């Protein structure tokens, strides 16, 4: 049985593909981001307004906990196994943490936006269908 993520309409990417590659959840164009972590105002191909989606701070809070725990566990493991000097820890873990947060935040924000589009999520109390 195929366990891949179903596409709701022809031409729409799955949530994972939209998140990993910055694809528009409606048309699949690579137009989701205008910069490193900033969403574009709208899709250049299908004119989907990205401003109508409320991604908020959920991805940032989740990633802070997840990446912080992972890096801490790895740093403790390296310390117990190899006992490197403190400067080497800083040299290793600062770039690893920075890159993990930037890449992870980009993917998490895109996944949440694509999920909101796919599920037609609206603000609580909204009467729009």
N, C-alpha and C positions, 0 to 999 in steps of 0.2 A: 504494500500500500504506500502511495506517495505521501510523505509527511511534509512536503514543502508548503510554504505559506501560499494560500490561494490569492489570486488576483481578482478583485471585485469587478473590474471592467477591463475590456481589452485595451492594452496599451499602458495600463497603470502598473508601475513597479510595485513589488512587495515592500513591506516596511523595512526589512533588512537591507534590501538593495538601495532603497531611498536613503537610508541612514548612512550606509557605508560610502556611497558615491555622491551624495548631495543631490539626489534627483528630485524633481518636482513630483509630488505624490499623484497629481492628476495626469500629466502627459509624459513623464519620464525624462524630461529635458534636464540637463545638468545645470540648473539655474537656481538652486535653493539658497546658496550662500553668495553674498556680495563680498565677503572678506573671510578672514580666518574663522571667526565664530559668529559673525553677524549675518542674519538672514537678509536676503534681497527683499526689496519692497514687494515685488510681484514677479511672477514667472515671465520671462521674456518671450516664451513660446505660446502659452495658453492664457496668459493674463490672470492666473490665480493669485489673489491677494493674500500674501503670507501674513500680513498684519492682522488678519481676522482670527488667527490662531493664538491661543494663550499658552505658551510653553512655560513661562514663569521660571522660578528658581528650583523646581523639583530636580532637574538633572544635576545641577551644581551641588545641591545638598547630598544627593545620593552618591555622586562621584567622590565627594570629599570623604565620606565615610568608607566607601569601598576601596578607593586607591590609597587612602591613608592607612587603612588596616593592612592592605597587601604590602605596601612599602615598609611599614613597620615590621611586619613578620619577616620579610626578606632581609632587612637590615639587622635584625636580631639574629637570624640564622647565619648571616655572613660574619657577624661579630663573634658568635660562639664557635664557628668553624675555623676562621682564619685570624681573628684578632688584628684587623688592620688599624692603622692610626686614624684618628678622628678626621684629619684632612682628607683622607681617602674616602671615608664614608660620605663626606660632603661632596666630593668630586663625583662620586657615583650616584648618589640618591637624589641630589637636586635636579640634575637634567632628566633622570628617569621619571621623577615625579612630575616635573613640568610637562614633558612630552605626553605622559599618560593622561594628565588632566586635559591638555589641549585637544588631543585626539579623542579622548573619551567624551568630553563635553560636546564636541562637534557631532559625534555619532549619536549621543543621547538626545541632544536637542532635535536633530533631524528625525530620529525615531519617534519621538513624542509628537512632533508636528505631523508626520505621516500617519501615525496612529489616530490622531485627532481627525485628520481628513478622512481616513478610512472608516472610522466609526461615527462620523458626522457629529462629533462632540460639540456641545454648546455650553454656555455658562449656565449655572444653576438658576432656575427661575425663568429662563428664556422661553418664549413661546414660539420661537422659530422652529420649523421642522427641517 
